[in-house]
Amino acid sequence: MTKKDLASSPWARHLWDTVGVVVGAQWGDEGKGKFVSDVAPYMDVFVRSQGGPNSGHTVMVNGKRYAFHQVPSGAAFRKPSVMTAGMVVNPNLLYGEMQQVDDPSVVVIDSRTAIITKAHRALDGYGETNGTTIGTTRQGMGPAYESKANRRELITVADLLDRQRLAEKVANYVHAHQTQLLEMGEAEKRIAEERKKQGMQPIEILSPTDGIDEYCESIVAELFDAGQKLAHHVVGDTSVMLQKSVNDGNRILVEGAQGILLDRDVGTVPYVTSSRTTAGATLADAGLSRYADRENGFWGIIKAYATRVGGGPFPTELENSAGEKLRKAGVEFGTTTGRPRRTGWFDAVATAYAVRVGEIRTGYLTKIDVLSSVGNPMICVAYLVDGKITTEFPTDARVLKRAKPLLEPMGAVGKINRHDTVMAGRRKGFGALPAGSRRYVERVESLLAEISGVSDFEIAAVSIGPWKGQTVVKI
């Protein structure tokens, strides 16, 4: 795709020249993969710099659906896709993901990237088993990030290539946590036996059920084998490659994972992920902050209604037929876990908070077409908390749990003919949308700008379907 092609595209005035970043502006699952599909032709390099296999990006390319969890979405387009040291990865899942793409050689991974082992995954389920659940996906993210913070227990991609060093590090980690691991092993055996009696699907036992030494050896063998498969994708320092790419004039997209309301510091703690998810933090983990286009390159993906997976407060949740209609019409089931997502009305208070703390300047609104399934949707414009009306998002999850949404009724968004709307949108921009959809977009945009205090915030594109190009761009 040449600069001339971009100049004739409706995206021309909205894209960046150097480095841009896209993050989720809610609780994840907003449709970041769809945004990537739309802008991929104009990008040269893609980057993932945080998170790991607990996230899922769905990308549609030429009639094929890709479900990525760790690999940057640009790999589906055969473009350089870089995984930096800020991530934590499951090497076996990573290799499997890479087999989806036509040219796996485009994927490179920093040798300092942290590894998730079977032991990490086992310990991730410990809290869920002993009753202190926070709705984790049990992919090992929390324990792996704890290993990064601990430093002494960190296992990296580079360690996968040295069997002796890998064995030493695995043994160090397992022995440090053997009490919990053995306890989990007994719990998993009981669960497995009970499921067998009931004729249920067997579970994967991740904890040691025999000796600790045998358990360590099984982990080492599995990881070393994965390391051999990934070896030619490993580079010493991806920041050198990315800096050179910037200097060569390439346009780079850094893909965030999860959503800002799941950020480990500014999200709804403790019901959050283990990494930072704001635009600034995502860029910093990629080593690209200084090159970012702050005027055009800070994008947030916003779903036209709200969804959440796992535990935690959710003020606009719909536990009724309207919520079920949204779930079915929007196919709201987790890419990573397959779990049904909780659904609710659009929450302007929560999303405006994400716009402000997440450093978002431009919005990409997804799934407005799904709203036609529920008749007349609502928008939460404020909360009632302990008898007081507020547009300030509570930073304490216990207070947020008490928040009651004040809802503003919106008229029907109208039925959207995707083909006709896209064709008309090339000439008319948002004017091609049904009147009800335009009202909805304008109201969301004005509320987010007003509540967040980001006065120049704008929604620049609206997705009206799952496939690349089923999007209307503001002109």
Long-range contacts (C-beta under 8 A, 24 or more apart in sequence): 1-41, 1-42, 5-41, 5-42, 6-42, 9-42, 10-425, 10-426, 10-429, 10-473, 10-474, 10-475, 11-38, 11-39, 11-42, 11-461, 11-473, 13-475, 14-296, 14-362, 14-460, 14-461, 14-473, 14-474, 15-39, 15-42, 15-251, 15-296, 16-251, 16-292, 16-293, 16-295, 16-296, 16-297, 17-251, 17-293, 17-296, 18-246, 18-251, 18-252, 18-291, 18-292, 18-293, 18-297, 19-246, 19-251, 19-252, 19-253, 19-254, 19-283, 19-288, 19-291, 19-292, 19-293, 19-297, 20-251, 20-252, 20-253, 20-254, 20-292, 20-293, 20-296, 20-297, 20-298, 20-299, 21-253, 21-254, 21-255, 21-256, 21-279, 21-282, 21-283, 21-292, 21-297, 21-298, 21-299, 22-253, 22-254, 22-255, 22-256, 22-299, 22-300, 22-301, 22-364, 23-256, 23-259, 23-260, 23-277, 23-278, 23-279, 23-282, 23-299, 23-300, 23-301, 23-358, 23-360, 24-256, 24-257, 24-258, 24-259, 24-260, 24-262, 24-277, 24-300, 24-301, 25-259, 25-260, 25-300, 25-301, 25-302, 25-351, 25-354, 25-355, 25-358, 25-360, 25-363, 26-259, 26-260, 26-261, 26-302, 26-303, 26-306, 26-307, 26-347, 26-350, 26-351, 26-354, 27-258, 27-259, 27-261, 27-262, 27-306, 27-307, 27-308, 27-309, 27-312, 27-314, 28-55, 28-257, 28-258, 28-259, 28-262, 28-308, 28-309, 29-56, 29-259, 29-303, 29-307, 29-309, 29-332, 29-334, 29-335, 29-341, 30-259, 30-301, 30-302, 30-303, 30-366, 31-301, 31-303, 31-364, 31-366, 31-367, 31-463, 32-57, 32-73, 32-255, 32-256, 32-301, 33-57, 33-58, 33-59, 33-60, 33-66, 33-68, 33-73, 34-58, 34-59, 34-60, 34-301, 34-366, 34-463, 34-466, 34-468, 34-471, 35-299, 35-301, 35-364, 35-366, 35-461, 35-463, 36-73, 36-74, 36-253, 36-255, 37-61, 37-73, 37-467, 37-468, 38-461, 38-463, 38-468, 38-469, 38-471, 39-253, 40-73, 40-74, 40-76, 40-77, 40-79, 40-468, 41-77, 42-251, 43-74, 43-79, 43-251, 43-252, 43-253, 44-79, 44-80, 44-245, 44-250, 44-251, 44-252, 45-74, 45-79, 45-80, 45-81, 45-82, 45-242, 45-245, 45-250, 45-251, 45-252, 45-253, 46-72, 46-73, 46-74, 46-75, 46-79, 46-80, 46-81, 46-82, 46-252, 46-253, 46-255, 47-72, 47-81, 47-82, 47-83, 47-84, 47-242, 47-252, 47-253, 47-254, 47-255, 47-286, 47-288, 48-72, 48-81, 48-82, 48-83, 48-84, 48-87, 48-254, 48-255, 48-257, 49-84, 49-86, 49-87, 49-254, 49-282, 49-283, 49-285, 49-286, 50-86, 50-87, 50-256, 50-257, 50-275, 50-276, 50-277, 50-281, 50-282, 50-285, 51-87, 51-88, 51-141, 51-256, 51-257, 51-258, 51-273, 51-275, 51-277, 52-87, 52-88, 52-89, 52-90, 52-116, 52-139, 52-140, 52-141, 52-144, 52-257, 53-89, 53-90, 53-93, 53-116, 53-139, 53-140, 53-141, 53-336, 54-136, 54-137, 54-139, 54-141, 54-258, 54-273, 54-336, 55-257, 55-258, 55-273, 55-335, 55-336, 56-334, 56-335, 56-336, 57-255, 57-257, 57-335, 58-335, 58-466, 60-466, 60-467, 60-468, 61-468, 66-100, 66-101, 67-335, 68-97, 68-100, 69-93, 69-97, 69-335, 69-336, 70-94, 70-97, 71-97, 71-98, 71-100, 71-101, 71-107, 72-107, 72-255, 73-255, 74-106, 74-253, 75-101, 75-103, 75-104, 75-106, 75-107, 76-100, 76-101, 78-102, 78-103, 78-106, 79-106, 80-106, 80-108, 80-245, 81-106, 81-107, 81-108, 82-108, 82-109, 82-110, 82-238, 82-241, 82-242, 83-107, 83-108, 83-109, 83-110, 83-113, 83-238, 84-110, 84-113, 84-238, 84-239, 84-242, 84-285, 84-286, 84-287, 85-110, 85-112, 85-113, 85-114, 85-238, 85-285, 86-113, 86-275, 86-285, 86-286, 87-113, 87-114, 88-113, 88-114, 88-115, 88-116, 88-140, 88-141, 88-144, 88-145, 88-148, 88-274, 88-275, 89-113, 89-114, 89-115, 89-116, 89-157, 90-115, 90-116, 90-121, 90-139, 90-140, 91-115, 91-157, 91-160, 91-223, 91-226, 91-227, 91-230, 92-222, 92-226, 94-226, 94-230, 95-226, 95-229, 95-230, 98-233, 104-233, 105-233, 107-233, 108-233, 108-234, 108-235, 108-238, 108-241, 109-157, 109-230, 109-233, 109-234, 109-235, 109-238, 110-157, 110-234, 110-235, 110-236, 110-237, 110-238, 111-156, 111-157, 111-158, 111-234, 111-235, 111-236, 111-237, 112-156, 112-157, 112-158, 112-237, 113-156, 113-157, 114-144, 114-145, 114-147, 114-148, 114-154, 114-155, 114-156, 115-144, 115-155, 115-156, 115-157, 115-159, 115-160, 115-223, 116-140, 116-141, 116-143, 116-144, 117-144, 117-155, 117-170, 117-173, 117-219, 117-223, 118-206, 118-218, 118-219, 118-222, 119-143, 119-170, 119-173, 119-174, 119-177, 119-181, 119-206, 119-207, 119-215, 119-219, 120-144, 120-147, 121-206, 122-181, 122-184, 122-185, 122-188, 122-206, 122-207, 123-177, 123-180, 123-181, 123-184, 125-184, 125-206, 126-180, 126-183, 126-184, 129-184, 129-187, 133-311, 134-270, 134-271, 134-310, 134-311, 134-312, 135-271, 135-309, 135-310, 135-311, 135-312, 136-310, 137-309, 137-310, 137-334, 137-336, 137-337, 139-336, 141-273, 141-274, 141-275, 142-274, 144-274, 145-274, 145-275, 146-274, 147-173, 155-223, 157-227, 157-230, 157-234, 158-234, 160-223, 160-224, 160-226, 160-227, 160-230, 160-231, 161-227, 161-228, 161-231, 161-234, 163-220, 163-224, 166-220, 166-223, 166-224, 166-227, 167-216, 167-217, 167-220, 170-216, 170-219, 170-220, 170-223, 171-216, 174-208, 174-212, 174-215, 174-216, 174-219, 175-212, 178-208, 178-212, 181-207, 181-208, 181-212, 181-215, 182-207, 182-208, 182-212, 185-209, 238-287, 239-286, 239-287, 242-286, 242-287, 242-288, 243-287, 246-288, 246-291, 252-288, 252-291, 254-282, 254-283, 254-286, 254-288, 256-282, 259-354, 260-300, 260-354, 260-357, 260-358, 260-360, 261-350, 261-353, 261-354, 263-357, 263-358, 266-357, 266-395, 268-312, 268-313, 268-397, 268-400, 269-397, 270-397, 271-310, 271-311, 271-312, 271-313, 271-397, 272-312, 277-358, 278-357, 278-358, 278-359, 279-358, 279-359, 279-360, 280-359, 294-361, 295-361, 296-361, 296-362, 298-359, 298-360, 298-361, 298-362, 299-360, 299-361, 299-362, 299-363, 299-364, 300-354, 300-355, 300-358, 300-360, 300-362, 300-363, 300-364, 301-363, 301-364, 301-366, 302-351, 302-363, 302-364, 302-365, 302-366, 302-444, 302-448, 302-459, 303-346, 303-365, 303-366, 303-367, 304-346, 304-365, 304-366, 304-367, 304-368, 304-370, 304-371, 304-377, 304-440, 304-444, 305-330, 305-343, 305-344, 305-345, 305-346, 305-367, 305-370, 305-371, 305-377, 306-343, 306-344, 306-345, 306-346, 306-347, 306-350, 307-332, 307-341, 307-342, 307-343, 307-344, 308-341, 308-342, 308-344, 309-334, 309-337, 309-339, 309-341, 309-342, 310-339, 312-397, 313-397, 313-400, 313-401, 313-403, 314-342, 314-344, 315-344, 315-347, 315-349, 315-350, 315-380, 315-383, 315-400, 315-403, 315-404, 315-405, 316-344, 316-345, 316-346, 316-347, 316-378, 316-380, 316-405, 316-407, 317-342, 317-343, 317-344, 318-343, 318-344, 318-345, 322-374, 325-373, 325-374, 326-370, 326-373, 326-374, 328-373, 329-370, 329-373, 329-374, 330-367, 330-370, 345-377, 345-378, 345-379, 345-380, 345-405, 345-407, 346-377, 346-378, 346-379, 346-380, 346-444, 347-380, 347-405, 348-379, 348-380, 348-381, 348-391, 348-444, 348-447, 348-448, 348-451, 349-380, 349-381, 349-382, 349-383, 349-390, 349-391, 349-392, 349-393, 349-451, 350-380, 350-393, 351-448, 352-391, 352-393, 352-447, 352-448, 352-450, 352-451, 352-452, 353-393, 353-451, 353-452, 355-448, 355-452, 355-454, 355-457, 356-452, 356-453, 356-454, 360-454, 360-457, 361-454, 361-456, 361-457, 362-457, 362-458, 362-459, 362-460, 363-445, 363-448, 363-457, 363-458, 363-459, 363-460, 364-459, 364-460, 364-461, 364-462, 364-463, 365-441, 365-444, 365-459, 365-461, 365-462, 365-463, 366-462, 366-463, 367-463, 368-413, 368-416, 368-433, 368-437, 368-440, 368-441, 368-462, 368-463, 368-464, 369-413, 369-416, 369-418, 369-464, 369-465, 371-413, 371-440, 372-412, 372-413, 372-414, 372-415, 372-416, 375-412, 376-409, 376-410, 376-411, 376-412, 377-410, 377-413, 377-440, 378-407, 378-408, 378-409, 378-410, 379-407, 379-408, 379-410, 379-440, 379-443, 379-444, 379-447, 380-405, 380-406, 380-407, 380-408, 381-406, 381-407, 381-408, 381-447, 382-406, 391-451, 408-443, 410-436, 410-439, 410-440, 410-443, 411-436, 411-439, 412-436, 413-437, 413-440, 416-464, 418-464, 418-465, 418-470, 421-464, 421-472, 422-464, 422-469, 422-470, 422-471, 422-472, 425-471, 425-472, 425-473, 428-475, 429-472, 429-473, 429-474, 429-475, 430-462, 430-472, 430-474, 432-472, 433-462, 433-464, 433-472, 437-462
